Amino acid sequence: MPSAAATFPSRLPGVGTTIFTVMSRLAAECGAINLSQGFPDFSPDPALLGLVEKRLRGGANQYAPMAGVPALREAIAEKTAALQGTAYDPESEITVTAGGTQAIFTAITCAVRPGDEVLIFEPAYDCYAPAVELAGGTVVRATLRFPGYRPDWEEVRRLLSQRTRLVVLNTPHNPTGTTWSAADLDALAALLRGSGTLVLSDEVYEHMVFDGLRHESCARHHELAERSFVVGSFGKTFHATGWKIGAVLAPAPLMAEFRKVHQFVVFAVNRPIQEALAEYLRQPASYLQVAAFYQRRRDRFRAGLAATRLQALPCAGTYFQLASYAAVSDEPDVALAVRLTRELGVASIPVSVFSEAPRQDRVLRFCFAKEEATLDRACERLARL
């Protein structure tokens, strides 16, 4: 007789192990330089680590308030007002989360019901579609086309319907490194005007926008802010992805629904780190210098790629660089990514995995959130391709 476990029906039958886990495991097995998964190989600011240690030893080790430590929510509100010009109420419109992924999952869970449609832009970060499917919604896909990966607003207009409950956007964009402009936000707002469609704006790379560009947040766009969950990540900003701590901003009615789900998913988030971040955020330089910090690494990596047969695509934000291998091989990107890991000792992410439909863009994604020496060694190896 088959066991209950063997006959248990999957809620996500088409989902396997994420490509990030697969490529990081392969990198470890091969002793390769891991430029696949998006995490730094350097530590956070010692001053921030010192603040965390002070809170750990100071007794801040019990449950935090469900919505987050008040001082941290107040600091987030002050930062958002200063950078985006929009006032969020720390008490009713800001919630601290266990990372950006939890914030995204919780927002989708509270907003989407069976029969609802959710529009995402592909290539898309891989957690959006599974969260929609678990909520009983239907994923509708708009295509960001190579090489510019810009939204096609006429296509978006055709895809929107009376069943569209949520639009998920991501800027700066993982995996492509593109950023949305103010005109893009205006176009989206115009298409949604008069509808009840909500927006989930994944802005976890908000402080990594380069070349003097400004991060265009849905929090800045007052028309979109009224219908948006805006997600941020302290782990990304402060080189501490393992802390899994982020935040979401939304109008009070949306946040009330968000917290109904949040309290049963995690209830409360790591208290000592919240208290340390509350103090650390009082120094604007802590986040204002992040763009320049990563732009230097982007520029060093792109200079190294110039000595290879790979062609670096434009990168306006995030800590990811796309590179075309059209001059190198006709292989599918998954096959090439595996081969480069095994033969050259450099791990990357094949961009096709971020889309449901087959793509022939022939591009790989590399993470440049690494020490400069790490990037130099990777480029030396890639030059042998």
N, C-alpha and C positions, 0 to 999 in steps of 0.2 A: 504494500500500500504506500503511495507517495506521501511524504511528510507534508505537514501544513506549510512549512517553509518553502518546500519545493514547488508548491502550487500557489504560493502567494502572488496575487496579481500586482504588477508594478504600476505605480502612479506615473512614473516617468520611463516608459519602456524604451524610448529612444535615446536615453541619456546614459553615458558611460562615465569613466573617469575623466576628469577635465584634462585638456591638453597641457595645462600648466603643471599638473602633477606628473603627467607622462614625460614631458620634456625635462623637468627638473630631476626626475628619477634617472632618466637616461644620462643626463649630464653627470650625475653623481657616479653612475656605473662606469662611465668612460673617463672620469677625471677631467671633464671638459669645463671651460669657462662658461658659467651659466648666465647668459644674457637673455634667457627666455622669460622666466617668471619675474614679475615686477616688484623686486625688493632691493634695497640698497645693500652694499657690502661694507658699509661704514656705520658708525654708531650715532645716536642722537647727540645733541648738544650736551656736554657735561653739566651745564647749568640746569638743564631740564632734568637730567638724571638725578642731580643733587636734590632738586625739589621733590621728586618722587620718593627718594630715600627718606627725606625729612618727614613726609606724610606717613610713610610706612612705619617709621619709628615713633611717630607722634600719636599713633592710636587711630588713624583714619582707616580702619580695616573692617568695618561692619557695613551693612547695606547702605548704599546711597539712596536718596529719594528717587522714586520711580522715574521721574522726568529728567533727573540729573541734578548734580550739585548746583544750588542756586547761584553761587559765585561764578561758576563756569558758564551757565546760561546767560548771566548778565554780561560776562566778557564777550561771549559770542554775539550778543545783541549789539554791544558797543562796536565791535569789529565790523559787523555787517552794516551798521549805520554809517560808519566812517568810510567804508570801501564802496558800498552799493547805494547809499543814500536812502535806505528803506528802514523804517523802525519796526522791529519785531518785539512783541511783548515776551520777556523771558519766562513769565509765569505760564502763559497759555499758548505760545507759538513756537517754542524751541524745546526739543527733546534730545538728550544725549543718547547715543546708540552704541551697540557693540560692533562698531565698524560700519562702513558704507553698505556692505552687502546686506546686513540685517536691516538697515534703514530702507533699502530698496525692497526687500522682501516684505517688510511690514507695511510699507506704503501700498504695494500692489495688493496685498492680502486684504487691507481695509477698504480699498477702492473698487476692486474688480469682483464681479459676481458672474455666475454661469450665464453664458450668452453674450457677455460683453466682449467687445473687441479692443485690443490694445495695439497701437501702432508703435513699432520700433524701427530704427534705422540700422541697416546692415551694411558693412560689418558691425556687429554689436557685441558688447561684453556679454559673456556667456551666462550670466545669472538671470537676465531679464525674462527670456522665454520660459524657462522652467517654472519661475515664480508665477507667471501668468497662467500656465497650464495647471499648476496645482490649485490655483484659485478658481478654475473652471472657465477661464476666459479663452479667447481665440487670438492668437498672434497674427497681426497683419504686418507685412514687411515692406518698408520703403528701401530703395537701393541707393547707397552712396557709391558712386562709380569711380573707378580708377581713371586717371591718376589723382584727380583733385579731391575726391570723396566729399563733395558738397551736396547738400539737400537739393532735390529737384522738387520745387514747390508745386509745380503742376501735377506731378505724380502724387504728392501728398494730398492735394485737393481731391484727386480721383479716389484715393484710398479711404479718405474719411467718410464716415456714414453716421446715421442716427444711432448706431450701435457702438460707436467709438467712445469708450469710457475714459481712456487714458492714452496720452502720448508720452513715450519715454524718449528723452533726449540725453545726450552726453557731450558736454563741452567743458574743457578740452577733451578730445575724443580718443578713447582707447578702443582699437589699436592704432588708429591712423595718425595721431598727432595733429589733427586739424582742430580749429576752433571756430565756433559760430560767431558771426558778426551781429551787430545791432540790427542790421537789415534782416538777417535771418530770424531773429526774435520778432521783429515787426511782422514778417510774413506769416509766422506761425500764429501770432496773436490775431491777425486779420482773418485767417482761416477758421479759428476757433470762436470768433466773436459771435455772441448770441447763442452759443451751445453750452451744454453742461459738461463738456469734456474737460477732464483734469489733465495736469501735466506733472510728470515726474522728471526732475532735472538732476541728473547725476553729474555733480560738479566737484568730484573728489580731487581733481588736479587743478583746482581753481587758482592756486598760487604758482603754477608752472606755466606761465604764458610769456612768450619771448619777443624779442626784437621791438620792445616798446609798445606792443599791443596791450589793450586793456581786456581783462576777462569780462565778457558780457554774460552776466548772470540773470537768470529769471527773477532773482530777488531785486535786481535793478529795474527790470521792466515791470512797471506797476500793474499794467493790465494782465500780464502773465502771473505776476506774484499772487494775484487774488485767487488763482486756481492751481497753484503749484506747490508740490513738495520739493524742496531744494535740499540736496544731500551733500554733505561735506565730510572730509576725513582728516583727523589729526594724525593718524598713522602715516598717511601719504605725505602730509606737509612737513612733519617733523622727523622723518626717517625712522619711524618706529612701527612698521606694518604689523609686527607681532603683537602689539598692544591691542589691536582691533577696537579702536574707539573713534567714533564719528559723531555726527549730529544731523538733525533734519529740522528745517524751518518750514512753517506752513501757517496759513491763516487759522485762527482759533477753531472754527468749525471743523476744518480738515484735521487739525492736530488732535482734537478731542477723539475723533475716530481712530487716528493713528495710535494714540495711547491706549485705547481699548485693546488693540492687538499687542502692542509693545509689552504691556504689563504681563501678558501670558506667554510671551516668547522669551524674554530675558529678565523681566521685571526691573532690575537695576544693573548698572554698569560699574565697573571697577572704580571704587571710590578714591583710593590714594592718587591714582593717575588723574582723575578728574580734578581733584583739588590742586595738584601740581600744575596742570594745564591752566587752571583759572588764574594762577599767579603769573605763569609764563606769558600768557596772552596779553598781560598788561604792558608788555614791551613790544610795540608794533614791529620793531626790527626783527623779531623772532620769525615772522612770516613774510615781511616785506622783502627780505633778502633772498628768499627761496628761489625766485625766478632767475636772478643773476647767477646764483649758485649752480642751478641746473643748466642754464644756458652755456656756461663755460664747459660743462661736460658734454653737452650736445655738440658744441663747436669742435671740441677735441675729437670726439668720435667721428663726426662728419669729415674732419680733416684726415683722419686715419682711413676712412672708407674711400677717400679719393685716390688712395694708392692701391685700391683693389679693383676688381672688375664689377663690383656691385655699384649700383647707382642710388645714391641717397635721395629720397623724395623729400619735399618740403616738410618741415616739422615746426609748427607754431606753438605747440604746447605739449604737456605731459612729460614723462621721461622715457618715451618710446620713439625709436627711429625706424621708419620703414625703408627698406632697400629693395630695389628691383634687381632681379637676377636674369633679366631677359637676355643679356649679353653673354650669359654663362651657360645656361642649360634650359632645355625644354621640359625638364622633370616636373611633376606635380610638386607643389610647395611642401607637402608633408614629407614626401620622399627625400627632397633635398635637405630639409631641416634635420632629418634623422642622419643623413649621410654626412652633413657638416659636423654634427655632434660626434659621430664615430670616427671620421677620418681627419678632421681638422681640429677637433676639440673645442668647438664653439657652438653653444646651444642657442637656438632662436625659436620663435613661434611662427608657424605657417599661418598666414592671414586668412586663408580660405576657411579655417575652422570657425571663424566668427560669423559665417553666413550659412543659411540653410541651403540656398541654391548653389549649384556648382559655380566656381569662379576660376578664371584663368588669368588673374592679375599678375601672377608670378612675382610675388613680394613676400619678404620675411620681416618679422618685427623683432627688433633688438632693444633691450633695456639698457640705457646708459646711466642708470643710477648706480654707478660703480666708481671705485677709486680710479684715478686717471691711469695708474699703472696697469690696472685690470683691462681698461679699454684699449690701451696701447698693445698689450699682449694679444688681445682678441683680434685687433686689426692686422697685426703681423701674421697671425695664422690665416685670416681670411684672404690676405694677399697671395696665399699659395693656391687659391681656388682657380 
